[in-house]
Amino acid sequence: MTDLADSLPILSAVSGSARQLFILLRSIGFAQKVRVQITEDGLRLSAEDNRVMQGLAFLEKSLFTTFLFNPPQPSPSFDEDNGDADHVPAFAIDLPSLLETLQIFGLTDPNQRNPYSTFSSREGTNAFDNRVLGMTSVCRLSYEAPGSPLKVVMEEGGVTTTCELTTYELDETEDEDIPFARDELAMKIIMRSSFLHDAITELSSTNPDNVALRASPTAPFFSLSASGTLGSTVVEFDRPEDSRESAAREGHNQHDTLLETFQVAHRVVYSYRFALIKAAARAMAAATKVSIRGDSQGVLSLQFMIEVDSGQVSFIDFRFVPLIPDEAEDGESGDEDSEGDAHGSD
């Protein structure tokens, strides 16, 4: 029985929609290499930029029509008390190569969001709507053993293409996530992702270096501001109660409220590199909602909820390390509040 288990690949998975895998993985396509961790619950892929930005995508086993996980058998000297018997060493692959393979049959993106569109431009459709897909590509993934290539087989209309992606070993620093203290949240805000996408698009018109994020239990409750060579821009959002009252007065649907959840104990102000935040634009465009969280150290988490086939949802999580005070002040010299842009305050 052990010999049979050893002969099976660690991973054998089949997806009936290569497009949904492509959209999810393209959301973290800002880096050349992506770290892959195989577990019994699915595939966890993460990309990072110099330890100041990280994008995490988890492809749950429910996204696959077949998902067979066969962890390698532990060695005789394995200590069950100090290790996970089902642990498969993480590895890295070339992300652009994987994306090119997934779209080898010419996948298009008919629902790509226009960056200059209005808030309501995505009503009634989503990136995985079968009415706009028109494709039946099947994707097969297999991983034989540690050190083996990741094999990707694409099938469509009787045509089969096989690609073997070289896997790379990780050093200790590459195998770590950016720390995020979920039990020490300074703020938690949930809103429609399209609203955040529009705000980032508006800020980008000033060609800024940094973006300042402010959240407060008193007005203005949540805002994004940036200053650049072409001017300054501030985008403000109302709390759920205030936006509902405003919507009721103007006869709008309550689902149009800007902030669906708003939990901020005290005023916080943090700054981040605008280019890093903008790198999450593809996830913003594909997602329906976003959870904006910040911990006590200013690490920002943008968790995007993306609808996939058959009514399921997947999540893409981005983490950003805040700028130190001097860096924030240099990039926000035109902002009156730049003095506190890299730290939280009461």
Secondary structure, 3 states (H helix, E strand, C coil): CHHHHHHCCCEEEEECCHHHHHHHHHCCCCCCEEEEEEECCEEEEEEEECCCEEEEEEEEHHHCCEEEECCCCCCCCCCCCCCCCCCCCCEEEEHHHHHHHHCCCCCCCCCCCCCCCCCCCCCCCCCCCHHHHCCCCEEEEEECCCCCCEEEEEEECCEEEEEEECCECCCCHHHCCCCCCCCCEEEEEEEEHHHHHHHHHHHHCCCECEEEEEECCCCCCEEEEEEECCEEEEEEECCHHHHHHHHHHHCCCHHHCCEEEEEECCCEEEEEEHHHHHCCHHHHHHCCEEEEEEECCCCEEEEEEEECHHHCEEEEEEEECCCCHHHHHHHCCCCCCHHHCCEECC
